[in-house]
């Protein structure tokens, strides 16, 4: 589809502001009646939806019903990073929902040639995404409670029997139980869906990649249908290095983008650190670069990219990763 027109959408829990790139605006409720009001407005504006894409920011569950409506009516849309939109605008004055929807529309119009429409998730992948998000949320809350306990014990010398500590540890134990329940549900779903199960097993054949990393990668890549190669996914994760130079005066180090999927970036960081310990080739590579005086973080980033490359390779070949392949071939 060649995109000729963009509609920007600024979503909140109760309402959505829409605007096209010419500044025409409408505000509707974030429910079925509001979506129908949008369709009436589109007809009134004589917008050809076959050549139009709706652009919205990632807003979590606020956009779920609207996305289902758009998929059901075969209306193209895409979700973009709020930070990417913000940085594209430079210095701006004033902010409200109407203005934000216009800015999103203008951003989308500028990027219209590179926008990719979202595809509908299958029921199993959608459920897996929700379970994974639930697990991540529980893990974050658990980590904050553990940090609080450590601070009380180290700074206030509170004993484990103190009510403040015991109340925290009691909730932490409950979080542990709920996390295990969610992980069991994820495992059952993966086991049930042969395609997801097979890809998860292939990914876990790569040293450093465990269940959580494999599941997150399957979700983020929509089971490897959203990104055609590891480089594109690395850009999404914010680990693809780019040159930082201009003329003869600026010769900076290569840098990664801060417009990243921070969760995936963190998971790949953990995978890289695990691989450095347990993969002979990557361990020797890491130690050699550090001995040469190279930056630890840049070396870990290279390892992250190597792991991603291996992950995409096993999916493409549909065969497990073989350690020390060059030595055994």
C-alpha positions as CSV (number, residue, x, y, z in Angstrom):
1,X,0.0,0.0,0.0
2,X,1.3,3.4,-0.9
3,X,0.5,5.8,1.9
4,X,-0.9,9.1,0.7
5,X,-2.5,10.5,3.9
6,X,-1.8,10.1,7.6
7,X,-4.2,10.4,10.6
8,X,-2.5,11.0,13.9
9,X,-4.1,9.5,17.0
10,X,-3.4,10.7,20.6
11,X,-4.9,8.1,22.9
12,X,-5.8,8.3,26.6
13,X,-7.9,6.0,28.8
14,X,-11.2,7.6,28.0
15,X,-10.8,9.5,24.7
16,X,-8.8,9.7,21.5
17,X,-7.9,12.8,19.5
18,X,-7.5,12.4,15.8
19,X,-6.0,14.8,13.2
20,X,-4.8,14.5,9.7
21,X,-1.7,16.1,8.3
22,X,-3.7,19.2,7.2
23,X,-4.7,19.9,10.8
24,X,-8.4,18.7,10.6
25,X,-9.3,17.4,14.1
26,X,-11.9,15.4,16.0
27,X,-12.1,14.1,19.6
28,X,-14.0,10.9,20.3
29,X,-14.5,8.6,23.3
30,X,-12.2,5.6,23.5
31,X,-15.0,3.0,22.9
32,X,-17.1,1.5,20.1
33,X,-19.4,4.5,19.8
34,X,-16.4,6.8,19.5
35,X,-14.8,4.6,16.8
36,X,-18.0,4.8,14.8
37,X,-18.0,8.6,15.2
38,X,-14.4,8.5,13.7
39,X,-15.7,6.5,10.7
40,X,-18.4,9.1,10.1
41,X,-15.8,11.9,10.3
42,X,-13.6,10.0,7.8
43,X,-16.5,9.8,5.4
44,X,-17.3,13.5,5.9
45,X,-13.7,14.4,5.2
46,X,-13.7,12.2,2.1
47,X,-10.6,10.4,3.2
48,X,-9.7,7.3,1.1
49,X,-8.8,4.8,3.8
50,X,-7.2,2.5,1.2
51,X,-4.4,5.1,1.0
52,X,-4.4,6.2,4.6
53,X,-2.6,5.0,7.7
54,X,-3.4,5.8,11.3
55,X,-0.3,6.6,13.4
56,X,-0.4,6.3,17.2
57,X,2.1,6.1,20.1
58,X,2.6,3.0,22.1
59,X,0.2,3.3,25.0
60,X,-0.2,-0.2,26.3
61,X,-3.7,-1.4,27.0
62,X,-5.3,2.0,26.2
63,X,-5.1,1.2,22.5
64,X,-6.1,-2.5,22.7
65,X,-9.8,-2.1,21.8
66,X,-9.1,0.4,19.1
67,X,-6.5,-1.9,17.5
68,X,-9.0,-4.7,17.5
69,X,-11.6,-2.4,15.8
70,X,-9.0,-1.3,13.2
71,X,-8.0,-4.9,12.4
72,X,-11.7,-5.9,12.1
73,X,-12.3,-3.1,9.6
74,X,-9.0,-3.7,7.8
75,X,-7.8,-0.2,8.4
76,X,-4.0,0.2,8.3
77,X,-2.2,1.5,11.4
78,X,1.2,1.6,13.1
79,X,2.5,2.3,16.5
80,X,5.6,4.4,17.0
81,X,7.8,5.4,19.9
82,X,6.7,8.5,21.8
83,X,10.3,9.5,22.2
84,X,10.9,9.3,18.4
85,X,8.0,11.7,17.8
86,X,9.2,14.0,20.5
87,X,12.7,14.2,19.2
88,X,11.6,14.7,15.6
89,X,9.8,17.9,16.6
90,X,12.8,19.7,18.1
91,X,12.0,22.6,20.5
92,X,8.2,23.1,20.7
93,X,5.9,25.3,22.8
94,X,2.6,24.3,24.3
95,X,1.0,20.9,24.6
96,X,-2.5,19.5,24.6
97,X,-4.3,16.4,23.1
98,X,-5.3,18.2,19.9
99,X,-1.9,19.6,19.3
100,X,-0.3,16.2,20.0
101,X,-2.5,14.5,17.5
102,X,-1.6,17.0,14.8
103,X,2.1,16.6,15.6
104,X,1.8,12.8,15.4
105,X,0.1,13.2,12.0
106,X,2.8,15.4,10.7
107,X,5.5,13.1,12.0
108,X,3.7,10.2,10.2
109,X,3.4,12.1,7.0
110,X,7.2,12.9,7.0
111,X,7.9,9.2,7.6
112,X,5.1,7.8,5.5
113,X,7.5,6.0,3.0
114,X,9.1,4.0,5.8
115,X,6.0,3.2,7.9
116,X,5.0,-0.5,8.2
117,X,1.4,-1.4,9.1
118,X,0.9,-3.6,12.1
119,X,-0.5,-7.0,11.4
120,X,-3.0,-8.8,13.6
121,X,-1.6,-11.1,16.2
122,X,-2.9,-14.7,16.4
123,X,-4.8,-15.5,19.6
124,X,-2.0,-17.6,21.1
125,X,0.7,-14.9,20.4
126,X,-1.6,-12.2,21.8
127,X,-2.2,-14.2,24.9
128,X,1.6,-14.9,25.2
129,X,2.2,-11.2,25.0
130,X,-0.2,-10.4,27.8
131,X,1.2,-13.1,30.0
132,X,4.8,-11.9,29.3
133,X,3.8,-8.3,30.2
134,X,2.1,-9.5,33.4
135,X,5.3,-11.4,34.4
136,X,7.5,-8.4,33.7
137,X,5.2,-6.1,35.8
138,X,5.3,-8.6,38.7
139,X,9.0,-9.0,38.5
140,X,9.5,-5.2,38.6
141,X,7.3,-4.8,41.7
142,X,9.1,-7.7,43.4
143,X,12.5,-6.1,42.7
144,X,11.3,-2.8,44.2
145,X,10.2,-4.5,47.4
146,X,13.5,-6.4,47.6
147,X,15.4,-3.1,47.2
148,X,13.3,-1.6,50.0
149,X,14.1,-4.5,52.3
150,X,17.8,-4.2,51.6
151,X,17.7,-0.4,52.3
152,X,15.9,-0.9,55.6
153,X,18.3,-3.6,56.7
154,X,21.5,-1.8,55.6
155,X,20.6,1.8,56.7
156,X,18.3,1.2,59.6
157,X,19.7,-2.1,60.9
158,X,16.2,-3.6,61.1
159,X,16.0,-7.4,61.9
160,X,14.1,-9.9,59.7
161,X,11.6,-10.2,62.5
162,X,10.7,-6.5,62.4
163,X,7.2,-5.9,61.2
164,X,8.4,-3.6,58.4
165,X,10.7,-6.3,57.1
166,X,8.3,-9.2,57.6
167,X,5.5,-7.4,55.8
168,X,7.7,-6.8,52.8
169,X,9.0,-10.3,52.7
170,X,5.5,-11.7,53.0
171,X,4.4,-9.8,49.9
172,X,7.7,-10.8,48.1
173,X,6.8,-14.5,48.7
174,X,3.3,-13.9,47.3
175,X,4.9,-12.2,44.2
176,X,7.1,-15.3,43.9
177,X,4.0,-17.5,43.8
178,X,2.2,-15.4,41.3
179,X,5.2,-15.2,39.0
180,X,5.5,-19.0,39.0
181,X,1.8,-19.2,38.1
182,X,2.3,-16.9,35.2
183,X,5.4,-18.8,34.1
184,X,3.6,-22.1,34.2
185,X,0.8,-20.6,32.1
186,X,3.4,-19.3,29.6
187,X,5.0,-22.7,29.5
188,X,1.7,-24.5,28.9
189,X,0.8,-22.1,26.1
190,X,4.2,-22.5,24.4
191,X,3.9,-26.3,24.7
192,X,0.5,-26.2,23.1
193,X,1.4,-24.1,20.1
194,X,3.8,-26.2,17.9
195,X,5.1,-23.2,15.9
196,X,5.9,-21.1,18.9
197,X,7.3,-24.2,20.8
198,X,9.6,-25.1,17.9
199,X,11.0,-21.5,17.6
200,X,11.5,-21.3,21.3
201,X,13.5,-24.5,21.3
202,X,15.6,-23.3,18.4
203,X,16.4,-20.0,20.1
204,X,17.3,-21.6,23.3
205,X,19.9,-23.7,21.5
206,X,21.9,-20.4,21.3
207,X,24.2,-20.1,24.3
208,X,22.9,-17.3,26.6
209,X,19.3,-17.5,25.4
210,X,16.9,-18.8,28.0
211,X,13.1,-19.1,28.2
212,X,12.5,-15.5,29.0
213,X,14.7,-14.1,26.2
214,X,13.3,-16.6,23.6
215,X,9.7,-15.8,24.6
216,X,10.3,-12.0,24.5
217,X,12.0,-12.2,21.1
218,X,9.1,-14.3,19.7
219,X,6.7,-11.7,21.0
220,X,8.6,-8.6,19.8
221,X,9.2,-10.0,16.4
222,X,5.7,-11.5,16.1
223,X,7.2,-14.9,15.8
224,X,9.8,-13.6,13.3
225,X,7.3,-12.0,10.9
226,X,7.9,-8.4,11.8
227,X,11.6,-8.0,11.2
228,X,13.3,-9.5,8.1
229,X,16.8,-9.7,9.6
230,X,18.8,-9.3,12.9
231,X,20.1,-5.8,11.9
232,X,16.6,-4.4,11.8
233,X,15.6,-5.9,15.1
234,X,18.9,-4.7,16.6
235,X,17.9,-1.1,15.6
236,X,14.5,-1.7,17.3
237,X,16.3,-2.9,20.4
238,X,18.8,0.0,20.4
239,X,21.9,-2.1,20.1
240,X,22.8,-1.4,16.4
241,X,25.9,0.8,16.3
242,X,25.9,3.8,14.0
243,X,28.7,6.1,12.9
244,X,29.0,9.4,14.7
245,X,31.0,11.7,12.4
246,X,30.7,14.9,10.4
247,X,33.3,16.3,8.0
248,X,36.8,16.4,9.4
249,X,36.0,18.0,12.8
250,X,33.7,15.4,14.4
251,X,35.1,11.9,14.7
252,X,33.2,10.3,17.6
253,X,32.8,6.7,18.5
254,X,30.0,4.7,17.0
255,X,26.9,5.0,19.1
256,X,23.7,3.1,19.6
257,X,20.2,4.8,19.5
258,X,18.4,5.7,22.7
259,X,15.1,5.2,20.8
260,X,15.0,1.6,21.9
261,X,12.9,-1.2,23.3
262,X,14.5,-0.9,26.7
263,X,13.1,-4.3,28.0
264,X,14.5,-6.2,25.0
265,X,17.8,-4.4,25.3
266,X,18.1,-5.4,29.0
267,X,17.3,-9.0,28.2
268,X,19.9,-9.1,25.5
269,X,22.4,-7.6,27.9
270,X,21.8,-10.5,30.3
271,X,22.0,-13.0,27.5
272,X,25.4,-11.5,26.4
273,X,26.8,-11.7,29.9
274,X,25.7,-15.3,30.2
275,X,27.2,-16.2,26.8
276,X,30.5,-14.6,27.7
277,X,30.7,-17.0,30.7
278,X,29.5,-20.2,28.9
279,X,30.4,-19.8,25.2
280,X,34.1,-20.5,24.5
281,X,34.2,-18.5,21.3
282,X,32.5,-15.4,22.8
283,X,34.4,-15.7,26.0
284,X,37.8,-15.7,24.1
285,X,36.5,-12.8,21.9
286,X,35.5,-10.7,24.9
287,X,38.8,-11.3,26.8
288,X,40.9,-10.5,23.7
289,X,39.1,-7.2,23.1
290,X,39.4,-6.2,26.8
291,X,43.1,-7.1,26.8
292,X,43.5,-4.8,23.8
293,X,42.0,-2.0,25.8
294,X,38.6,-1.9,24.1
295,X,35.5,-0.7,26.0
296,X,33.7,-3.3,28.0
297,X,30.3,-1.9,27.0
298,X,31.1,-1.7,23.3
299,X,32.4,-5.3,23.5
300,X,29.2,-6.5,25.3
301,X,27.2,-4.7,22.6
302,X,29.0,-6.6,19.9
303,X,28.3,-9.8,21.7
304,X,24.6,-8.8,21.9
305,X,24.5,-8.4,18.2
306,X,26.3,-11.7,17.6
307,X,23.7,-13.4,19.7
308,X,20.9,-11.8,17.8
309,X,22.5,-12.8,14.5
310,X,22.6,-16.4,15.8
311,X,19.0,-16.3,16.9
312,X,17.8,-15.1,13.4
313,X,20.1,-17.6,11.8
314,X,18.6,-20.7,13.6
315,X,15.1,-19.5,12.7
316,X,16.0,-19.0,9.1
317,X,17.7,-22.4,8.8
318,X,15.2,-24.1,11.1
319,X,18.0,-26.0,12.7
320,X,19.5,-25.6,16.2
321,X,22.7,-23.7,16.8
322,X,25.9,-25.8,16.9
323,X,28.6,-24.8,19.2
324,X,32.2,-24.7,17.8
325,X,30.7,-25.4,14.3
326,X,33.9,-24.3,12.5
327,X,36.0,-26.6,14.7
328,X,33.8,-29.7,14.2
329,X,33.0,-29.2,10.5
